[in-house]
Amino acid sequence: MTSKELLYVEDALGHEQFMKSCCCETSKQLQDVQLASYIGELEQKHTEIFNKFLNLL
């Protein structure tokens, strides 16, 4: 993996980590159960994407 590709993966990991934390905090604050559930699903999706990028390293 080139250094440029490594920088891209590291950047993507940071973005996915940020999205996971945003989803987690948002779902805790929502009162609408369906919306909170959907945001929880998004958090899981970002966790999966994070793990896929991590496996590239």
PyMOL commands that set and color helices and strands:
alter all, ss='L'
color gray80, all
select helices_A, chain A and resi 3-29+33-55
alter helices_A, ss='H'
color red, helices_A
deselect
rebuild
show_as cartoon
